[in-house]
Amino acid sequence: MGRIAGVTAAETRERLLDAAAGVFAERGYDGTRVADIAAAAGVSNGALYAHFASKGELLVAALRAHGPRLLADLLAADPDRPIADLLVMAGRRLSHHRAFGGHLIVEALVAARRDQDVARAMSAYSGERGGWLAGLFRAAQAGGELDPGLSPDALAHFCLLLTMGSALLPPGTHEVDDEEWTALLTRVVSALAPDDTTARRGVPE
């Protein structure tokens, strides 16, 4: 099983990322061999290593491709929606279910504690996600939606903690009433508004 005839390098890489996400979900990081992922993708081990230097690098690459991106997806679907509404909507979804691809975060966080390859890749991944969030918050501050006195990097860190923490909490471990959770989220997000904002936003549908 080498490179498949008629399949480009980009398509082979995509096959590997899809296969890795599925195999890691089924067997976990420690229970997965490189050969398992290569077989699931229909390529040789050598073809896999032509794209990824290690199993750890592949794990984090799969996380980039298939990990949860709630806020980014909500923003793409409605780019003109106020950032406060988007934050509440994303928070509500985190409460209801483990985000698609959340298992990849769990595997990566656990593996990073004992695998330096994963730790380095996760550091880069977290930096990328944090940088994107901080940029989003800076734009919202420039548009008067968020308090300019707040640190965009601290806000990004807070959101990363919520996202990754929600992936670690199994569904049903601690249920909370949706209205109560939404009220808390709305209160927290309203505190991020500029000081001269007096009107409280309604709860997004």
Backbone as a printed PyTorch tensor [residue, N CA C, xyz], in Angstrom:
tensor([[[  0.8400,  -1.1950,   0.0000],
         [  0.0000,   0.0000,   0.0000],
         [  0.8770,   1.2470,   0.0000]],

        [[  1.2380,   1.7380,  -1.1500],
         [  1.9790,   2.9650,  -1.2490],
         [  1.0130,   4.0820,  -1.5600]],

        [[  1.5080,   5.0760,  -2.2740],
         [  0.6250,   6.1570,  -2.6760],
         [ -0.3640,   5.6240,  -3.6970]],

        [[ -1.6270,   5.9510,  -3.5470],
         [ -2.6700,   5.4290,  -4.4020],
         [ -2.6480,   6.1600,  -5.7360]],

        [[ -2.7200,   5.3830,  -6.8360],
         [ -2.6800,   5.9690,  -8.1710],
         [ -3.8180,   6.9650,  -8.3430]],

        [[ -3.4840,   8.1430,  -8.8940],
         [ -4.4920,   9.1550,  -9.1520],
         [ -4.8620,  10.0020,  -7.9470]],

        [[ -4.2480,   9.7450,  -6.8190],
         [ -4.5380,  10.5080,  -5.5940],
         [ -3.3800,  11.4670,  -5.3290]],

        [[ -3.6840,  12.7360,  -5.1590],
         [ -2.6470,  13.7360,  -4.9340],
         [ -2.0970,  13.6480,  -3.5190]],

        [[ -0.9690,  14.3220,  -3.2910],
         [ -0.3810,  14.3450,  -1.9550],
         [ -1.3310,  14.9840,  -0.9550]],

        [[ -2.0370,  16.0340,  -1.3900],
         [ -2.9830,  16.6970,  -0.4910],
         [ -4.1360,  15.7530,  -0.1290]],

        [[ -4.5960,  14.9770,  -1.1020],
         [ -5.6760,  14.0270,  -0.8380],
         [ -5.2050,  12.8960,   0.0720]],

        [[ -3.9500,  12.4690,  -0.1080],
         [ -3.4010,  11.4360,   0.7640],
         [ -3.3160,  11.9490,   2.2000]],

        [[ -2.8830,  13.1860,   2.3480],
         [ -2.8010,  13.7810,   3.6860],
         [ -4.1960,  13.8410,   4.3250]],

        [[ -5.1980,  14.2090,   3.5290],
         [ -6.5560,  14.2870,   4.0490],
         [ -7.0530,  12.9130,   4.4570]],

        [[ -6.7370,  11.8930,   3.6940],
         [ -7.1100,  10.5210,   4.0490],
         [ -6.4940,  10.1310,   5.3900]],

        [[ -5.2410,  10.4950,   5.5680],
         [ -4.5420,  10.1560,   6.8060],
         [ -5.1620,  10.8700,   8.0070]],

        [[ -5.5240,  12.1370,   7.8290],
         [ -6.1340,  12.8840,   8.9310],
         [ -7.4990,  12.3120,   9.2870]],

        [[ -8.2810,  11.9490,   8.2780],
         [ -9.5900,  11.3440,   8.5320],
         [ -9.4280,  10.0050,   9.2540]],

        [[ -8.4910,   9.1960,   8.7550],
         [ -8.2660,   7.8810,   9.3650],
         [ -7.7630,   8.0270,  10.7950]],

        [[ -6.8550,   8.9710,  11.0240],
         [ -6.3040,   9.1720,  12.3670],
         [ -7.3930,   9.5710,  13.3490]],

        [[ -8.2800,  10.4730,  12.9370],
         [ -9.3550,  10.9040,  13.8280],
         [-10.2220,   9.7180,  14.2320]],

        [[-10.5160,   8.8430,  13.2720],
         [-11.3550,   7.6850,  13.5750],
         [-10.6650,   6.6560,  14.4410]],

        [[ -9.3960,   6.3590,  14.1410],
         [ -8.6710,   5.3300,  14.8900],
         [ -8.3620,   5.8080,  16.3050]],

        [[ -7.9620,   7.0680,  16.4560],
         [ -7.7060,   7.5950,  17.7970],
         [ -8.9780,   7.5750,  18.6410]],

        [[-10.1280,   7.8550,  18.0100],
         [-11.4030,   7.8300,  18.7350],
         [-11.7190,   6.4220,  19.2130]],

        [[-11.3970,   5.4300,  18.4020],
         [-11.7310,   4.0470,  18.7280],
         [-10.7610,   3.4180,  19.7120]],

        [[ -9.4720,   3.7060,  19.5460],
         [ -8.4580,   2.9870,  20.3160],
         [ -7.6730,   3.8510,  21.2890]],

        [[ -7.8140,   5.1740,  21.2000],
         [ -7.0110,   6.0440,  22.0420],
         [ -5.6050,   6.1960,  21.4920]],

        [[ -4.8800,   7.1720,  22.0300],
         [ -3.5320,   7.4350,  21.5190],
         [ -2.5820,   6.2780,  21.8100]],

        [[ -2.5680,   5.8070,  23.0440],
         [ -1.6390,   4.7420,  23.4160],
         [ -1.9700,   3.4300,  22.7210]],

        [[ -3.2510,   3.1920,  22.4490],
         [ -3.6480,   1.9430,  21.8170],
         [ -3.5680,   1.9460,  20.3110]],

        [[ -3.1440,   3.0610,  19.7380],
         [ -3.0680,   3.1900,  18.2810],
         [ -1.6290,   3.0580,  17.8090]],

        [[ -1.4300,   2.2550,  16.7670],
         [ -0.1240,   2.1530,  16.1120],
         [ -0.1640,   2.9340,  14.8040]],

        [[  1.0010,   3.3900,  14.3880],
         [  1.0880,   4.0720,  13.0970],
         [  0.5490,   3.1760,  11.9920]],

        [[  0.8450,   1.8850,  12.0770],
         [  0.3840,   0.9430,  11.0630],
         [ -1.1380,   0.8780,  11.0020]],

        [[ -1.8080,   1.0640,  12.1530],
         [ -3.2710,   1.0440,  12.1770],
         [ -3.8400,   2.1980,  11.3550]],

        [[ -3.2420,   3.3630,  11.5190],
         [ -3.7170,   4.5450,  10.7960],
         [ -3.4180,   4.4190,   9.3110]],

        [[ -2.2290,   3.9560,   8.9880],
         [ -1.8700,   3.7720,   7.5810],
         [ -2.8200,   2.7920,   6.9090]],

        [[ -3.1180,   1.6910,   7.5860],
         [ -4.0260,   0.6920,   7.0180],
         [ -5.4180,   1.2710,   6.8160]],

        [[ -5.8940,   2.0370,   7.8030],
         [ -7.2250,   2.6320,   7.6870],
         [ -7.2830,   3.6330,   6.5370]],

        [[ -6.1530,   4.2880,   6.2480],
         [ -6.1080,   5.2640,   5.1510],
         [ -5.8140,   4.6060,   3.8090]],

        [[ -5.4000,   3.3240,   3.8480],
         [ -5.0900,   2.6220,   2.6110],
         [ -3.7460,   2.9750,   2.0170]],

        [[ -2.7800,   3.3320,   2.8820],
         [ -1.4300,   3.6620,   2.4060],
         [ -0.4040,   2.8970,   3.2370]],

        [[  0.8360,   2.9650,   2.8160],
         [  1.9130,   2.3080,   3.5500],
         [  2.3770,   3.1640,   4.7180]],

        [[  3.1300,   2.5410,   5.6360],
         [  3.7340,   3.3050,   6.7290],
         [  4.6470,   4.3900,   6.1820]],

        [[  5.3730,   4.0540,   5.1230],
         [  6.2820,   5.0290,   4.5270],
         [  5.5510,   6.2410,   3.9880]],

        [[  4.3860,   6.0090,   3.3900],
         [  3.5970,   7.1260,   2.8760],
         [  3.1290,   8.0140,   4.0160]],

        [[  2.7870,   7.3900,   5.1450],
         [  2.3770,   8.1840,   6.3010],
         [  3.5220,   9.0580,   6.7880]],

        [[  4.7120,   8.4550,   6.9000],
         [  5.8530,   9.2250,   7.4020],
         [  6.3290,  10.2800,   6.4140]],

        [[  5.8960,  10.1780,   5.1680],
         [  6.2210,  11.2310,   4.2030],
         [  5.4530,  12.5100,   4.5200]],

        [[  4.3570,  12.3750,   5.2690],
         [  3.5340,  13.5300,   5.6160],
         [  3.6670,  13.9400,   7.0720]],

        [[  3.9150,  12.9720,   7.9560],
         [  3.9720,  13.2580,   9.3910],
         [  5.1790,  12.5610,  10.0010]],

        [[  5.9140,  13.2930,  10.8240],
         [  7.1630,  12.7710,  11.3700],
         [  6.9270,  11.7520,  12.4810]],

        [[  5.7690,  11.8140,  13.1390],
         [  5.5280,  10.9280,  14.2720],
         [  4.0380,  10.7740,  14.5110]],

        [[  3.6810,   9.8020,  15.3260],
         [  2.2820,   9.6080,  15.7100],
         [  1.7660,  10.8230,  16.4710]],

        [[  2.6240,  11.4220,  17.3020],
         [  2.2140,  12.6000,  18.0470],
         [  1.8890,  13.7730,  17.1460]],

        [[  2.7130,  13.9820,  16.1420],
         [  2.4580,  15.0730,  15.1970],
         [  1.1410,  14.8360,  14.4600]],

        [[  0.8830,  13.5770,  14.1060],
         [ -0.3530,  13.2410,  13.4060],
         [ -1.5700,  13.4700,  14.3010]],

        [[ -1.4520,  13.1510,  15.5880],
         [ -2.5590,  13.3720,  16.5120],
         [ -2.9640,  14.8330,  16.5450]],

        [[ -2.0070,  15.7270,  16.6780],
         [ -2.3310,  17.1480,  16.7760],
         [ -2.7790,  17.6900,  15.4210]],

        [[ -2.2390,  17.1470,  14.3230],
         [ -2.7070,  17.5510,  12.9940],
         [ -4.1690,  17.1490,  12.8110]],

        [[ -4.5370,  15.9730,  13.3100],
         [ -5.9390,  15.5460,  13.2460],
         [ -6.8120,  16.4540,  14.1090]],

        [[ -6.2770,  16.9020,  15.2350],
         [ -7.0100,  17.8270,  16.1000],
         [ -7.2510,  19.1470,  15.3730]],

        [[ -6.2340,  19.6350,  14.6670],
         [ -6.4040,  20.8670,  13.8940],
         [ -7.5010,  20.7140,  12.8390]],

        [[ -7.5210,  19.5460,  12.1970],
         [ -8.4610,  19.3220,  11.0950],
         [ -9.8650,  18.9990,  11.5630]],

        [[ -9.9820,  18.2600,  12.6760],
         [-11.2800,  17.7300,  13.0730],
         [-11.6930,  18.1050,  14.4950]],

        [[-10.8940,  18.8880,  15.1780],
         [-11.2400,  19.2760,  16.5390],
         [-12.3700,  20.2920,  16.5700]],

        [[-12.9500,  20.5160,  17.7430],
         [-14.0810,  21.4520,  17.8690],
         [-13.6780,  22.8870,  17.5680]],

        [[-14.5190,  23.5800,  16.8020],
         [-14.2880,  24.9800,  16.4360],
         [-15.6340,  25.7170,  16.5140]],

        [[-16.2690,  25.6140,  17.6690],
         [-17.6200,  26.1550,  17.8170],
         [-17.6990,  27.6360,  17.4640]],

        [[-16.8320,  28.4330,  18.0530],
         [-16.9160,  29.8760,  17.8500],
         [-16.6160,  30.2360,  16.4030]],

        [[-15.6200,  29.5760,  15.8120],
         [-15.2880,  29.8550,  14.4220],
         [-16.4390,  29.4920,  13.4940]],

        [[-17.0930,  28.3680,  13.7670],
         [-18.2240,  27.9490,  12.9320],
         [-19.4010,  28.9170,  13.0800]],

        [[-19.6700,  29.3420,  14.3080],
         [-20.7530,  30.2920,  14.5270],
         [-20.4610,  31.6210,  13.8380]],

        [[-19.2330,  32.0700,  13.8960],
         [-18.8400,  33.3300,  13.2640],
         [-18.9560,  33.2270,  11.7480]],

        [[-18.5380,  32.0780,  11.1980],
         [-18.6270,  31.8970,   9.7480],
         [-20.0760,  31.8840,   9.2760]],

        [[-20.9660,  31.3110,  10.0920],
         [-22.3750,  31.2260,   9.7170],
         [-23.0810,  32.5770,   9.8020]],

        [[-22.6130,  33.4460,  10.7090],
         [-23.2660,  34.7460,  10.9020],
         [-22.2130,  35.7760,  11.3090]],

        [[-21.4090,  36.2290,  10.3350],
         [-20.2750,  37.1190,  10.6570],
         [-20.6720,  38.4760,  11.2310]],

        [[-21.9280,  38.8750,  11.0640],
         [-22.3570,  40.1860,  11.5650],
         [-22.9750,  40.1130,  12.9600]],

        [[-23.0660,  38.9280,  13.5010],
         [-23.6770,  38.7840,  14.8260],
         [-22.7250,  39.3510,  15.8840]],

        [[-23.2390,  40.0460,  16.8780],
         [-22.3780,  40.6200,  17.9300],
         [-21.5700,  39.5310,  18.6410]],

        [[-20.3540,  39.8720,  19.0210],
         [-19.4630,  38.9070,  19.6560],
         [-20.0640,  38.3860,  20.9670]],

        [[-20.7980,  39.2200,  21.6780],
         [-21.4070,  38.7730,  22.9410],
         [-22.3990,  37.6360,  22.6920]],

        [[-23.2010,  37.7620,  21.6530],
         [-24.1540,  36.7040,  21.3210],
         [-23.4310,  35.4220,  20.9320]],

        [[-22.3680,  35.5600,  20.1460],
         [-21.6050,  34.3820,  19.7090],
         [-20.9950,  33.6460,  20.8980]],

        [[-20.4840,  34.3940,  21.8570],
         [-19.8790,  33.7780,  23.0380],
         [-20.9180,  33.0200,  23.8610]],

        [[-22.0860,  33.6000,  24.0300],
         [-23.1390,  32.9150,  24.7830],
         [-23.5950,  31.6580,  24.0430]],

        [[-23.7690,  31.7650,  22.7250],
         [-24.1920,  30.6110,  21.9350],
         [-23.1770,  29.4760,  22.0170]],

        [[-21.8980,  29.8230,  21.9050],
         [-20.8490,  28.7970,  21.9850],
         [-20.8450,  28.1520,  23.3650]],

        [[-20.9830,  28.9670,  24.4070],
         [-21.0080,  28.4350,  25.7690],
         [-22.1750,  27.5060,  26.0130]],

        [[-23.3360,  27.8360,  25.4440],
         [-24.4980,  26.9740,  25.6010],
         [-24.2690,  25.6130,  24.9550]],

        [[-23.6330,  25.6080,  23.7900],
         [-23.3870,  24.3430,  23.1000],
         [-22.3670,  23.4850,  23.8410]],

        [[-21.3920,  24.1210,  24.4490],
         [-20.4200,  23.3630,  25.2310],
         [-21.0900,  22.6400,  26.3840]],

        [[-22.1270,  23.2470,  26.9390],
         [-22.8130,  22.6590,  28.0850],
         [-23.6410,  21.4380,  27.7050]],

        [[-24.1590,  21.4140,  26.4870],
         [-25.1130,  20.3730,  26.1110],
         [-24.4840,  19.0670,  25.6720]],

        [[-23.3310,  19.1380,  25.0560],
         [-22.7380,  17.9050,  24.5380],
         [-21.2500,  18.1010,  24.3360]],

        [[-20.5560,  16.9830,  24.3150],
         [-19.1460,  17.0590,  23.9880],
         [-19.0270,  17.4230,  22.5200]],

        [[-18.2970,  18.4720,  22.2360],
         [-18.1740,  18.9400,  20.8650],
         [-17.5720,  17.8540,  19.9730]],

        [[-17.9980,  17.8450,  18.7120],
         [-17.4460,  16.8940,  17.7630],
         [-15.9260,  17.0490,  17.7280]],

        [[-15.2290,  15.9380,  17.8240],
         [-13.7740,  15.9820,  17.8280],
         [-13.1910,  16.2120,  19.2100]],

        [[-14.0550,  16.2960,  20.2310],
         [-13.5580,  16.5370,  21.5800],
         [-12.6420,  15.4400,  22.0780]],

        [[-12.8570,  14.2160,  21.5850],
         [-11.9960,  13.1090,  22.0140],
         [-10.5450,  13.3580,  21.6190]],

        [[-10.3310,  14.0780,  20.5270],
         [ -8.9660,  14.3710,  20.1020],
         [ -8.2710,  15.2990,  21.0870]],

        [[ -9.0210,  16.2480,  21.6400],
         [ -8.4490,  17.1170,  22.6670],
         [ -8.0540,  16.2950,  23.8870]],

        [[ -8.9410,  15.3980,  24.2960],
         [ -8.6590,  14.5700,  25.4710],
         [ -7.3980,  13.7470,  25.2530]],

        [[ -7.3190,  13.0670,  24.1140],
         [ -6.1460,  12.2360,  23.8240],
         [ -4.8720,  13.0740,  23.7610]],

        [[ -4.9690,  14.2520,  23.1520],
         [ -3.7850,  15.1000,  23.0120],
         [ -3.3260,  15.6470,  24.3610]],

        [[ -4.2700,  16.0560,  25.2040],
         [ -3.9040,  16.5970,  26.5170],
         [ -3.2580,  15.5320,  27.3940]],

        [[ -3.8120,  14.3240,  27.3700],
         [ -3.2500,  13.2350,  28.1740],
         [ -1.8750,  12.8410,  27.6400]],

        [[ -1.7740,  12.6830,  26.3230],
         [ -0.5090,  12.2640,  25.7230],
         [  0.5840,  13.3090,  25.9170]],

        [[  0.2050,  14.5910,  25.9300],
         [  1.1980,  15.6640,  26.0690],
         [  1.9210,  15.6140,  27.3990]],

        [[  1.3250,  14.9810,  28.4040],
         [  1.9510,  14.9030,  29.7180],
         [  3.1460,  13.9540,  29.7260]],

        [[  3.2230,  13.0400,  28.7640],
         [  4.3220,  12.0850,  28.7770],
         [  5.0290,  11.9170,  27.4350]],

        [[  4.5690,  12.6520,  26.4250],
         [  5.1680,  12.5390,  25.0950],
         [  5.5800,  13.9320,  24.6330]],

        [[  6.8790,  14.1680,  24.5110],
         [  7.3830,  15.4910,  24.1650],
         [  6.9570,  15.9240,  22.7690]],

        [[  6.8330,  14.9730,  21.8420],
         [  6.3630,  15.3200,  20.5010],
         [  4.9620,  15.9260,  20.5600]],

        [[  4.0920,  15.2780,  21.3250],
         [  2.7260,  15.7760,  21.4580],
         [  2.7170,  17.1000,  22.2160]],

        [[  3.5360,  17.2150,  23.2480],
         [  3.5760,  18.4400,  24.0410],
         [  3.9810,  19.6380,  23.1730]],

        [[  4.9910,  19.4510,  22.3410],
         [  5.4250,  20.5440,  21.4630],
         [  4.3460,  20.8960,  20.4490]],

        [[  3.7460,  19.8790,  19.8530],
         [  2.7020,  20.1360,  18.8590],
         [  1.4790,  20.7900,  19.4900]],

        [[  1.1300,  20.3650,  20.7140],
         [ -0.0140,  20.9620,  21.3990],
         [  0.2570,  22.4150,  21.7840]],

        [[  1.5000,  22.7140,  22.1340],
         [  1.8610,  24.0890,  22.4530],
         [  1.6570,  24.9850,  21.2360]],

        [[  2.0780,  24.4830,  20.0700],
         [  1.8910,  25.2470,  18.8380],
         [  0.4130,  25.3910,  18.4970]],

        [[ -0.3350,  24.3060,  18.6650],
         [ -1.7750,  24.3380,  18.3770],
         [ -2.4880,  25.3400,  19.2920]],

        [[ -2.2000,  25.2790,  20.5800],
         [ -2.8380,  26.1900,  21.5250],
         [ -2.4770,  27.6400,  21.2110]],

        [[ -1.2250,  27.8560,  20.7950],
         [ -0.8030,  29.2010,  20.4270],
         [ -1.5600,  29.7250,  19.2210]],

        [[ -1.7810,  28.8480,  18.2430],
         [ -2.5280,  29.2430,  17.0460],
         [ -3.9780,  29.5890,  17.3940]],

        [[ -4.6230,  28.7110,  18.1700],
         [ -6.0090,  28.9580,  18.5350],
         [ -6.1340,  30.2080,  19.4070]],

        [[ -5.2080,  30.3490,  20.3580],
         [ -5.2360,  31.5280,  21.2100],
         [ -5.0040,  32.8030,  20.4240]],

        [[ -4.1000,  32.7500,  19.4520],
         [ -3.8300,  33.9190,  18.6180],
         [ -5.0420,  34.3250,  17.7950]],

        [[ -5.7460,  33.3120,  17.2590],
         [ -6.9570,  33.6090,  16.4750],
         [ -8.0140,  34.2590,  17.3570]],

        [[ -8.2230,  33.7050,  18.5410],
         [ -9.2140,  34.2600,  19.4590],
         [ -8.8460,  35.6820,  19.8890]],

        [[ -7.5740,  35.8840,  20.2110],
         [ -7.1450,  37.2130,  20.6400],
         [ -7.3650,  38.2290,  19.5250]],

        [[ -7.0980,  37.8310,  18.2830],
         [ -7.3440,  38.7220,  17.1520],
         [ -8.8180,  39.0550,  17.0050]],

        [[ -9.6660,  38.0630,  17.2210],
         [-11.1130,  38.2880,  17.1690],
         [-11.5380,  39.2720,  18.2470]],

        [[-10.9900,  39.1300,  19.4410],
         [-11.3660,  40.0160,  20.5440],
         [-10.8190,  41.4320,  20.3350]],

        [[ -9.6310,  41.5430,  19.7510],
         [ -9.1030,  42.8910,  19.4540],
         [-10.0040,  43.6120,  18.4620]],

        [[-10.4820,  42.8770,  17.4530],
         [-11.3910,  43.4850,  16.4780],
         [-12.6900,  43.9170,  17.1480]],

        [[-13.1860,  43.1000,  18.0780],
         [-14.4150,  43.4550,  18.7970],
         [-14.1910,  44.6720,  19.6870]],

        [[-13.0100,  44.7980,  20.2690],
         [-12.6980,  45.9790,  21.0720],
         [-12.6420,  47.2250,  20.1880]],

        [[-12.0330,  47.0770,  19.0130],
         [-11.9500,  48.2160,  18.0920],
         [-13.3260,  48.6470,  17.6190]],

        [[-14.2540,  47.7000,  17.5510],
         [-15.6100,  48.0180,  17.1280],
         [-16.5220,  48.4430,  18.2610]],

        [[-15.9850,  48.5560,  19.4710],
         [-16.7700,  49.0180,  20.5990],
         [-17.6330,  47.9620,  21.2530]],

        [[-17.4130,  46.6820,  20.9340],
         [-18.2340,  45.6150,  21.5040],
         [-17.6870,  45.0750,  22.8240]],

        [[-16.3860,  45.1730,  23.0170],
         [-15.7550,  44.6660,  24.2280],
         [-14.9580,  45.7780,  24.8950]],

        [[-14.8360,  45.6960,  26.1980],
         [-14.0810,  46.6750,  26.9860],
         [-12.6240,  46.6990,  26.5130]],

        [[-12.1400,  47.8430,  26.0340],
         [-10.7530,  47.9210,  25.5540],
         [ -9.7160,  47.7610,  26.6580]],

        [[-10.1650,  47.8460,  27.9110],
         [ -9.2340,  47.6900,  29.0190],
         [ -8.9150,  46.2440,  29.3460]],

        [[ -9.6560,  45.3130,  28.7600],
         [ -9.4170,  43.8880,  28.9860],
         [ -8.3080,  43.3750,  28.0870]],

        [[ -7.5770,  42.3970,  28.5660],
         [ -6.5110,  41.7910,  27.7760],
         [ -7.1020,  40.7730,  26.8010]],

        [[ -6.9260,  40.9690,  25.4830],
         [ -7.4110,  39.9750,  24.5140],
         [ -6.7760,  38.6110,  24.7280]],

        [[ -5.5160,  38.6020,  25.1360],
         [ -4.8380,  37.3270,  25.3750],
         [ -5.4300,  36.6030,  26.5800]],

        [[ -5.7920,  37.3520,  27.6240],
         [ -6.4140,  36.7300,  28.7980],
         [ -7.7940,  36.1850,  28.4420]],

        [[ -8.5530,  36.9180,  27.6420],
         [ -9.8630,  36.4450,  27.1940],
         [ -9.7210,  35.1720,  26.3600]],

        [[ -8.7220,  35.1600,  25.4860],
         [ -8.4850,  33.9720,  24.6650],
         [ -8.1210,  32.7780,  25.5350]],

        [[ -7.2910,  33.0120,  26.5460],
         [ -6.8930,  31.9390,  27.4620],
         [ -8.1140,  31.3860,  28.1910]],

        [[ -8.9940,  32.2660,  28.6140],
         [-10.2150,  31.8560,  29.3140],
         [-11.0690,  30.9640,  28.4090]],

        [[-11.2150,  31.3400,  27.1550],
         [-12.0150,  30.5480,  26.2180],
         [-11.3750,  29.1930,  25.9320]],

        [[-10.0500,  29.1560,  25.8240],
         [ -9.3670,  27.8840,  25.6100],
         [ -9.5810,  26.9450,  26.7960]],

        [[ -9.5090,  27.5000,  27.9990],
         [ -9.7330,  26.6760,  29.1890],
         [-11.1320,  26.0870,  29.2000]],

        [[-12.1280,  26.8870,  28.8270],
         [-13.5020,  26.3960,  28.7930],
         [-13.6680,  25.2910,  27.7480]],

        [[-13.1230,  25.5130,  26.5670],
         [-13.2730,  24.5410,  25.4890],
         [-12.6080,  23.2260,  25.8360]],

        [[-11.3620,  23.2930,  26.2840],
         [-10.6370,  22.0690,  26.5940],
         [-11.1940,  21.3910,  27.8410]],

        [[-11.6230,  22.1850,  28.8060],
         [-12.2100,  21.6090,  30.0060],
         [-13.5170,  20.8940,  29.7200]],

        [[-14.3100,  21.4480,  28.8160],
         [-15.5860,  20.8150,  28.4840],
         [-15.3740,  19.4630,  27.8120]],

        [[-14.2690,  19.3290,  27.0610],
         [-13.9780,  18.0530,  26.4080],
         [-13.6110,  16.9770,  27.4260]],

        [[-13.0480,  17.3920,  28.5530],
         [-12.6200,  16.4360,  29.5820],
         [-13.7730,  15.9540,  30.4510]],

        [[-14.8860,  16.6970,  30.4640],
         [-16.0170,  16.3340,  31.3150],
         [-16.9740,  15.4380,  30.5310]],

        [[-17.0900,  14.1630,  30.9010],
         [-17.9690,  13.2450,  30.1600],
         [-19.4250,  13.7080,  30.2120]],

        [[-20.1790,  13.4740,  29.1230],
         [-21.5990,  13.8490,  29.1190],
         [-22.3420,  13.2120,  30.2940]],

        [[-23.2030,  13.9930,  30.9310],
         [-23.9940,  13.4820,  32.0350],
         [-23.3000,  13.5300,  33.3780]],

        [[-22.0410,  13.9460,  33.4050],
         [-21.3110,  13.9850,  34.6720],
         [-21.8980,  15.0260,  35.6200]],

        [[-22.2310,  16.1860,  35.0830],
         [-22.8190,  17.2340,  35.9260],
         [-23.7540,  18.0610,  35.0570]],

        [[-25.0430,  17.7220,  35.1090],
         [-26.0300,  18.4330,  34.3090],
         [-26.4270,  19.7280,  35.0110]],

        [[-26.7870,  20.7210,  34.1990],
         [-27.2420,  21.9970,  34.7480],
         [-28.4320,  22.4660,  33.9110]],

        [[-29.3590,  23.1410,  34.5410],
         [-30.5300,  23.6510,  33.8470],
         [-30.0940,  24.6400,  32.7690]],

        [[-30.6810,  24.5050,  31.5760],
         [-30.2650,  25.3330,  30.4500],
         [-30.5050,  26.8150,  30.7150]],

        [[-31.6330,  27.1550,  31.3060],
         [-31.9280,  28.5620,  31.5700],
         [-30.9520,  29.1470,  32.5910]],

        [[-30.6260,  28.3490,  33.6030],
         [-29.6780,  28.8210,  34.6170],
         [-28.2870,  29.0080,  34.0250]],

        [[-27.8830,  28.0660,  33.1740],
         [-26.5620,  28.1520,  32.5410],
         [-26.5000,  29.3580,  31.6060]],

        [[-27.5780,  29.5640,  30.8280],
         [-27.6130,  30.6940,  29.9050],
         [-27.5890,  32.0140,  30.6630]],

        [[-28.2970,  32.0770,  31.7840],
         [-28.3050,  33.3010,  32.5910],
         [-26.9070,  33.6110,  33.1150]],

        [[-26.1870,  32.5760,  33.5420],
         [-24.8230,  32.7870,  34.0220],
         [-23.9140,  33.2610,  32.8950]],

        [[-24.0020,  32.6040,  31.7410],
         [-23.1860,  33.0030,  30.5970],
         [-23.4620,  34.4530,  30.2040]],

        [[-24.7380,  34.8100,  30.1760],
         [-25.1140,  36.1690,  29.7910],
         [-24.5490,  37.1880,  30.7730]],

        [[-24.6010,  36.8480,  32.0690],
         [-24.0410,  37.7540,  33.0870],
         [-22.5280,  37.9160,  32.9040]],

        [[-21.8430,  36.8000,  32.6670],
         [-20.3880,  36.8620,  32.4930],
         [-20.0240,  37.6620,  31.2460]],

        [[-20.6940,  37.3720,  30.1380],
         [-20.3760,  38.0500,  28.8790],
         [-20.7210,  39.5350,  28.9550]],

        [[-21.8230,  39.8850,  29.6330],
         [-22.1940,  41.3000,  29.7550],
         [-21.1270,  42.0910,  30.5080]],

        [[-20.3920,  41.4230,  31.3700],
         [-19.3280,  42.0980,  32.1200],
         [-18.1430,  42.4610,  31.2310]],

        [[-18.0970,  41.8970,  30.0220],
         [-17.0030,  42.1930,  29.0990],
         [-17.2750,  43.4290,  28.2440]],

        [[-18.4930,  43.9480,  28.3200],
         [-18.8730,  45.0970,  27.5010],
         [-18.1910,  46.3660,  28.0060]],

        [[-18.0620,  47.3720,  27.1340],
         [-17.4840,  48.6570,  27.5810],
         [-18.2960,  49.2480,  28.7230]],

        [[-17.6570,  50.0570,  29.5600],
         [-18.3080,  50.6150,  30.7420],
         [-19.5300,  51.4580,  30.3990]],

        [[-19.5540,  52.0770,  29.2130],
         [-20.6740,  52.9550,  28.8800],
         [-21.8480,  52.2000,  28.2750]],

        [[-21.7460,  50.8610,  28.2100],
         [-22.8570,  50.0710,  27.6960],
         [-23.8360,  49.8290,  28.8360]],

        [[-25.0460,  50.3450,  28.6980],
         [-26.0270,  50.2110,  29.7700],
         [-27.1370,  49.2290,  29.4430]],

        [[-27.3860,  49.0060,  28.1590],
         [-28.4710,  48.1000,  27.7850],
         [-27.9670,  46.6680,  27.7930]],

        [[-28.6570,  45.8230,  28.4890],
         [-28.2840,  44.4070,  28.5340],
         [-28.8450,  43.6870,  27.3160]],

        [[-28.0190,  42.8610,  26.7000],
         [-28.4730,  42.1360,  25.5120],
         [-29.4560,  41.0530,  25.9440]],

        [[-30.3850,  40.7490,  25.0370],
         [-31.3110,  39.6490,  25.2630],
         [-30.5950,  38.3210,  25.0630]],

        [[-31.2020,  37.2490,  25.5350],
         [-30.6210,  35.9280,  25.3710],
         [-30.7860,  35.5090,  23.9260]],

        [[-29.7080,  35.1090,  23.2230],
         [-29.8260,  34.7010,  21.8270],
         [-30.6390,  33.4270,  21.6940]],

        [[-31.3780,  33.3770,  20.5930],
         [-32.1910,  32.1690,  20.3420],
         [-31.3030,  31.0320,  19.8670]]])
